[in-house]
């Protein structure tokens, strides 16, 4: 219910953000200016970047430490759920217009620790950082998106707890 | 102080009611736990009392009458073992996550931040009891079960409660 309202608002906001270029009000030059993203689109896009980066981190750790799959797969599956629900907040614009680019481009340049304990600690730190980063937009997000961010942030805090426990026992 | 936002008062009352049932539930559960689990339950019980006091003060500051705790709460299933006690406190923490998520959607940024911190704290306690995590604490709350998913047969929810029922005050007010 609240989600539907938000989706509709995102859609309306996205439509409103399209400059009146289509109506020719600003002349032909306006056609070359990409529309500015609505605020909640920016929030969702940033959160998607956080999740994408975490998923990349899990992928790198799993590639180097296949023995950790039993611990990591359930957590990774929840990140895919987070990502799907965040993506559900975005409406793909018509006519192949690209979605706004995340401010932080997902990238994984830092080498992944080789030992299982260090790899678990590395992911625990990444979860903690992501949990904090998701709350950066808490005050400005629309209500239902703020609740989704708080929920995902809490989920990631619990991931950090499980990873920390696993690191101590590995 | 400006006039209290009715949505904020309603969300704070909801969180307070959830804390009141958690305090009752931890009291019941603690009797069936021993060792480190009992110590954890006692620590959480005290924490929930502190949270109750904080919410009560926040409501009073808004000129609202805080909801009173019931004398007795109907439990969602029989609690006669350590496993059922752990299932009960896990359920109570899940419901606290949901109640505090109501604060995270309010207009007041301070209440949003308070709610988000409380969702996190409840989710962490639930994960510690459960030994696993949820994808969406407070948003997607699992239904009551007397013990883990593997033993569905025992301890069915009290007959008068629907599947999504929560511990209900037997003596409201």
Interface residues (C-beta under 8 A of the other chain):
Chain A: X74 X75 X77 X78 X81 X82 X85 X131 X135 X138 X139 X143 X144 X146 X147 X148 X149 X150 X151 X152 X153 X154 X155 X157 X158 X159 X161 X162
Chain B: X97 X101 X104 X105 X106 X107 X109 X112 X113 X115 X116 X119 X120 X122 X123 X124 X126 X127 X128 X132 X133 X134 X135 X136 X137 X138 X139
